[in-house]
Amino acid sequence: MRVLKFGGTSVGSVQNMNNVKSIINDGDKKIVVLSAMSGTTNALVNIASKISEGNKNEASTEINNLYNKYVDVVNELIIDNSLKEVVSEYVSERFEFLNECVEKSFSQVVENEILAQGELLSTFMFNKFLQQQGVNSQLLPALDFMRINEVKEPDSEAIKSLLDNVLTFTPEADIYITQGFICLDSNGDVSNLQRGGSDYTATIVGAAINAEEVQIWTDIDGMHNNDPRFVEGTKPISDLSFDEAAELAYFGAKILHPQTVLPVRKDGIPVRLKNTMNPPAHGTLISKNHVESGIKAIAAKDGITAIKIKSGRMLQAYGFLRKVFEIFEANKTSIDMITTSEVAVSLTIDDDSNLGAIIEELETFSTIEVDRNQSIVCLVGHSIVDHKNTFKLFQILKDVNIRMISYGGSRNNISLLIDTEKKVDTLQKLNEYLFELVAI
Ligand code: ASP
């Protein structure tokens, strides 16, 4: 069986839902993972924040605006009168629930319950729409099998056995529809896999059923070799290995949730990135095969903070790095890049919520410099560090002020840390010289 995931735009309008229907209705049994309709999760985040600030009236107005949008969609999507009644009733119930949340005292659990409504709505509506069109489909409620543990990682054992069970007790269907993003945590409360988490749901489900393939359908022809928002003329990459895709997703390629390939990498289940607006296009195939070497793609991640930790003697003083890392660990902050010299170590983090405490502890034995507004530009390709063209990178970047460089941490990745204000210029230069083959 294959697992197909469709993002918010793919279910964002009645016409797009029709497109999805023609893609999935090919006679093959499959599990379809859906996001919320585009714009819904952002609206729900907004509603939750209004409630948390005590702005009840504004929250109610936004709930009402969103409700009106759904009423319009239901009217257009469901023509069959008895089905329309069922769907309208479900939509009303979900919005009643949101209205009740306005009166509850706010907590993380309430926020997660609010965010979960988007996927509950899109899957219910889409399933009924398929049934109206004569497709044999059934819902698999994600909250019946998607589980995360105490450290918010998917609990793959529990997911596998619960999903087996749910599939056994669900009436036989050609298409099973489930919610992306949402899950229960180890306390049994509603939680989620973070923004964009439906991709992750798809590969978690793919691993649980040992799928023959996982397909992630978006509105672009696969992963591009540079960021199409900032660089013109980017091209889709036809093949990527799991390692290459993992590096790109983590370091900024927006098309995939950073964790997406992890669940399927071990079993080598291929992941195909496809375009709902252009189904025949090849897209990107992520698999265990390494096709060609050299620089394949560039991605950039913003919001990075660099910390330089200086101490009289560092490398000779054994135990120094351990002390540094323990401080980050104790403050639940992960480190992305790291470079060292005899007197200093520089490292980067993408979550600075505990930076104050970290600095305070580091300052007890070293001098600290902090640079904010940094970006990591990541170049990815199989054996990139050995490739004969990689030297060009340094010639191209002679005009860019590189704050840190990580070369050889993995054979597939070279990362540069630069000021965010230089990012677009750097991405464009790299594109021109590395992919458009301008002679240096
Ligand atoms: N609806 C969620 C979000 O917007 C999850 C997803 O779409 O992947 O982040």
Residues whose N, C-alpha, C, O or C-beta is under 5 A from the ligand:
A	BS01	LIG	S35 A36 T41 F181 Q194 R195 G196 G197 S198 D199
